[in-house]
């Protein structure tokens, strides 16, 4: 296989990979736009104490620690909001870093940067329940899709049946039931509701173990407990490499092993009746919720899609007049776990936070020491997003270990990516050398190949036989250059999947003022009116990448020019190289800066490596030395 064919195969493979993953990756079903409720139907408790609250009103109670703000509604005694504390000097324990989107909302839509959305009750230092007003900023909503207009009125509201940890019936009735707050401390809260069918008591508490982003729930049902389900809630939208990548999965036992299974995103509602989940998970890519029943594992669960127009995301507020992020394109997804019929009690562990490998392993270790439930295996929810993730995941995990090591040394994820790129180049040096050597020798004999082809234009079969004999005489294998590329592909794709899936890169800054989030494109400067393809931001890294590829092509052309006249085949190769430069510049324009940094430095290291090997071979006699 000559270099032109090799370049074509490699380019085609990489291009298809990126087109599938980043351009035409599976996106949620397009939904028709529906009218949004003009005003919220819920009312907020006045300045009176909780015990004096009106029986049919919805009020809010908050439990909070250094990681999350849990906002409980009396409607369903469920979580109406889960707001994650942003990392700051005041909150150093949080690993959730603010990103440009959070800053844009705070600056341009401050009415949607209030946490919680409404006035709420909390326990003060003296153990007294007091009312407080929302604060502006400082949090990232993991579970909240209520939007407010500039005058502060609610323009959309999530029904209580989509709150997290609500107990709803098969027909979804009962989700609006009002509970009474019975008892509240700094770390726990108890609700109770009595109806003609059943009495439900729900006790929420932070675990005593050091298990961040985790809350325990004890549910007691007296009366009819048939056809009841516990909800996971609907997470906010998080873009990964510019794409919405929601994921639903569950953990189950297969023989002596535990296995995590991804399920297809539903178009409406799907019930899985035979599986016995050890836990269920609904994530938006970097964040998610996990419901872990400690006892009484039940067969079956449900997966539900809710149209995005019904529960619009805060993302739709960005450049709303240009409809940059239509709410209909971002539906919500929810998982439901059955309540065991006839059971008077159910204990759950509920995780709501970052899907970070180190963090989830810490939570697993902390909870494994408890007398109930043991190790929840939350870290099994970590997954890599990509078309070939089933192949690349082992390589991505290996590379993640290396990048963590370099981060510990340098305290910079950007430098860690560069060092990892260098190490990957060194690891694959023998394969790259083999590939370069094969292509180099093919270049040397390409004039002879051209002469044979011209000599036997009217007899292609004879020309092919003479070319094969030439390969044999010169000890050149035209296919040898393909194998190193194929062997490298899992590492290369694993690197791409790692850099777009690793949570630590989210919000990680490399060069302040330019590369402020390695999981998002770099921004050199911005403007207001969106331009086709460019949007409202100018990204410099893709052009630096294109420049490096252009220099690489010029280096190849200079190397070929030293061997004599440029053949027609070499001209075609040069044209293909120029096309590749343009294609990759365009393709990488909206990719995360971490990916651009990797490919940029991989190209620069490749130029250096190619120069070094060419220099060695020329000194040793035009490539007849082993690389």
NORKA-V822391 format. One record per helix or strand of 2 or more residues. SS is the DSSP state (H for helix, E for strand). FROM is the first residue (numbers start at 1). TO is the last residue. Records with the same first field share a line. If there is no record, write none. Layout:
SS: FROM-TO  FROM-TO
//
This chain:
H: 3-23  50-52  100-108  110-112  160-162  314-317  320-322  327-329  357-367  378-381  389-410  413-427  429-455  460-473  480-501  503-505  541-561  568-587  593-619
E: 60-64  68-73  78-85  114-115  120-123  129-132  135-136  139-143  147-148  154-156  167-169  180-184  188-194  198-206  214-223  228-231  239-240  243-244  247-254  257-263  269-276  279-283  287-293  299-306  332-338  345-354  525-531  535-538
//
